[in-house]
Amino acid sequence: MKKTTNSKIFSNYVLVIISITVVLFFLSSFLITILNSEKIINDLKEKIPVVVFLKENISTIELTQFEKKLKIDEKVKSFDFITKDEAAENLSIDIGEDFLEFLGYNPLLDSFDIFFYADYIDSFNVDEIVNKFKSEDFVDDVTYDAPLIFLINSNFEKLKNITIILGCLFMLISLILINNTIRLSLYSNRLNIKTMQLVGAKKSFIMLPIIKKQIFFAVTASIISSLIIISILIYLSNNVFEININEILNSLIISFSTSLLFSLFISFISTTFITNKFLNSKIDKLY
């Protein structure tokens, strides 16, 4: 009988830790996303190329000088020179057939894919850059994804506001879920809590072990959720797309710390409130 009781208590403890871990996992993930939203947008901007197509008759000197200009331009993050043969090969892969055999010649041009720092990726700056490139005699044409740039810049502020609202709602939902989890875990001990009061135990003597236990659950859940998130980030970085952990380290620390403090605060307040409610209730109301 005692073994069954201990097993039931242990199962309840595990259930509490798992429940809080799930809540903190989603809360931390959401905070990490919010804190890195600007970086995510900037990374997206810096992956939008301005493509400069060069005329067939461009000289080696003009090509070399243009490359030097790009290297010293503070707006340029990086650039790739793509020959017409490389462009033809890439296009053949994209369309799934060798179009050169059909046409009999290569109609493509040598080009530069130029990537700029995020601060310069807006409609005004890009138009100015494009016009500057077009003024060069050896440039045939310049293209870029104008609709995408407009979409990113025009919706960024809206996205931030929506994210803040969702963040507040998520915090409220997290509060309710953690509170309900603690309430359920303490409900099974309500008679023991009341019995201790009836035999003369002080309120502080009754509450202190309960609060310590719930704080232990909160800390354990916070550590587990943090380890899960770090493991997922490492997996994504190694197998899906590159994530520089050092670049988001500050946001990880802030997110994990906030989640821990949040869970500790809710655990303390909820445990104190619920335990007091049991202590202030009449014994017959607890059945």
VOKOL-999986 format. One record per residue (C-alpha): x, y, z. Coordinates in steps of 0.02 Angstrom, whole numbers, padded with zeros to 5 digits, always signed. Layout:
XYZ ...
// end
This chain:
+00000+00000+00000 +00141+00118+00048 +00233+00074-00113 +00077+00114-00214 +00056+00281-00125 +00238+00329-00153 +00223+00281-00336 +00068+00389-00353 +00154+00537-00270 +00306+00517-00383 +00193+00509-00537 +00107+00670-00482 +00276+00756-00461 +00332+00699-00634 +00168+00759-00710 +00189+00930-00629 +00368+00947-00694 +00318+00891-00870 +00170+01012-00874 +00275+01161-00819 +00416+01109-00938 +00297+01112-01087 +00233+01285-01041 +00409+01354-01014 +00470+01276-01176 +00341+01370-01278 +00363+01528-01176 +00553+01527-01198 +00536+01487-01384 +00417+01632-01406 +00532+01751-01313 +00682+01696-01417 +00582+01728-01576 +00529+01902-01516 +00705+01951-01463 +00778+01893-01629 +00638+01955-01742 +00739+02105-01802 +00890+01996-01835 +00782+01872-01932 +00712+02013-02039 +00886+02086-02067 +00955+01915-02117 +00812+01899-02241 +00849+02072-02313 +01033+02032-02332 +00991+01877-02434 +00900+01979-02568 +01022+02006-02712 +01034+02153-02830 +01084+02071-02994 +01194+02174-03110 +01204+02104-03288 +01360+02152-03385 +01372+02190-03570 +01461+02068-03684 +01594+02195-03730 +01649+02237-03552 +01838+02249-03540 +01945+02160-03411 +01997+02329-03339 +01816+02384-03317 +01773+02218-03234 +01921+02229-03115 +01882+02410-03069 +01700+02368-03036 +01750+02226-02920 +01867+02343-02825 +01725+02469-02804 +01612+02334-02732 +01747+02277-02611 +01771+02451-02536 +01586+02499-02539 +01527+02506-02357 +01349+02464-02410 +01399+02299-02490 +01403+02147-02376 +01458+02022-02509 +01448+01985-02694 +01466+01840-02814 +01526+01851-02994 +01430+01728-03103 +01490+01694-03280 +01366+01664-03420 +01418+01480-03424 +01385+01460-03237 +01217+01548-03258 +01171+01430-03400 +01218+01279-03296 +01114+01341-03147 +00965+01378-03259 +00975+01206-03339 +00969+01128-03165 +00820+01236-03116 +00716+01196-03271 +00773+01015-03280 +00837+01018-03459 +00983+01085-03560 +00910+01237-03648 +01076+01269-03738 +01047+01117-03848 +00878+01186-03899 +00937+01365-03931 +01108+01323-03999 +01191+01468-03907 +01200+01547-03734 +01092+01705-03724 +01138+01741-03542 +01260+01873-03481 +01396+01880-03350 +01326+01954-03190 +01356+02003-03010 +01241+01950-02869 +01267+02092-02745 +01206+02080-02565 +01189+02237-02459 +01182+02267-02272 +01004+02271-02204 +01011+02458-02164 +01019+02496-02351 +00882+02377-02405 +00731+02488-02429 +00644+02552-02584 +00731+02722-02583 +00909+02660-02555 +00894+02514-02675 +00822+02625-02813 +00968+02744-02788 +01093+02601-02796 +01010+02528-02952 +01013+02695-03042 +01197+02714-02999 +01236+02543-03072 +01133+02577-03228 +01234+02734-03262 +01389+02628-03294 +01423+02602-03481 +01465+02418-03460 +01302+02375-03368 +01166+02298-03475 +01028+02287-03343 +00997+02282-03155 +00859+02181-03071 +00802+02150-02893 +00647+02087-02802 +00561+02255-02770 +00394+02181-02710 +00482+02074-02579 +00582+02222-02512 +00424+02328-02502 +00330+02186-02416 +00465+02162-02284 +00487+02347-02243 +00302+02392-02245 +00248+02248-02134 +00392+02244-02009 +00314+02368-01886 +00145+02281-01899 +00230+02115-01866 +00317+02185-01711 +00153+02252-01640 +00062+02088-01672 +00206+01992-01592 +00198+02100-01435 +00010+02072-01419 +00031+01884-01445 +00172+01885-01318 +00060+01964-01185 -00077+01837-01222 +00047+01695-01212 +00112+01757-01044 -00067+01760-00979 -00102+01584-01043 +00062+01523-00966 +00013+01600-00799 -00156+01512-00801 -00082+01344-00852 +00055+01346-00719 -00069+01403-00586 -00191+01263-00631 -00050+01135-00631 +00002+01187-00455 -00179+01191-00398 -00205+01011-00455 -00043+00952-00375 -00089+01030-00207 -00271+00975-00212 -00224+00794-00178 -00135+00852-00018 -00272+00968+00044 -00325+00853+00187 -00145+00828+00245 -00120+01017+00244 -00277+01045+00347 -00237+00902+00466 -00066+00978+00505 -00154+01141+00548 -00279+01053+00661 -00142+00967+00762 -00062+01136+00797 +00069+01161+00662 +00109+01342+00621 +00063+01410+00451 +00246+01443+00408 +00293+01264+00457 +00158+01197+00341 +00189+01313+00194 +00379+01317+00186 +00406+01135+00128 +00265+01153+00000 +00337+01314-00071 +00512+01237-00078 +00444+01087-00171 +00351+01193-00300 +00505+01303-00324 +00608+01144-00352 +00481+01090-00484 +00492+01261-00569 +00683+01261-00572 +00689+01081-00636 +00561+01118-00772 +00657+01275-00823 +00821+01178-00838 +00739+01039-00940 +00651+01160-01059 +00813+01258-01084 +00910+01099-01124 +00776+01045-01248 +00782+01214-01338 +00973+01213-01345 +00970+01034-01413 +00844+01084-01547 +00949+01235-01597 +01106+01129-01610 +01014+00999-01715 +00942+01133-01831 +01113+01214-01847 +01196+01050-01894 +01061+00977-02006 +00939+01109-02071 +01009+01285-02078 +01155+01375-02000 +01122+01454-01831 +01262+01549-01746 +01228+01513-01562 +01350+01650-01508 +01248+01781-01603 +01089+01736-01510 +01172+01696-01343 +01109+01854-01258 +00931+01821-01313 +00945+01641-01251 +01005+01700-01080 +00867+01831-01069 +00733+01707-01124 +00788+01568-01006 +00808+01690-00860 +00639+01769-00892 +00554+01599-00902 +00639+01543-00741 +00592+01701-00645 +00416+01694-00715 +00392+01513-00660 +00468+01548-00488 +00355+01699-00463 +00198+01607-00518 +00245+01453-00416 +00271+01555-00258 +00113+01660-00277 +00002+01515-00329 +00068+01397-00195 +00046+01529-00059 -00129+01576-00116 -00192+01397-00139 -00116+01334+00025 -00192+01481+00119 -00359+01440+00041 -00351+01261+00107 -00295+01321+00279 -00436+01448+00290 -00569+01324+00234 -00673+01220+00352 -00627+01036+00354 -00796+00980+00286 -00775+01095+00134 -00618+01002+00082 -00708+00836+00054 
// end
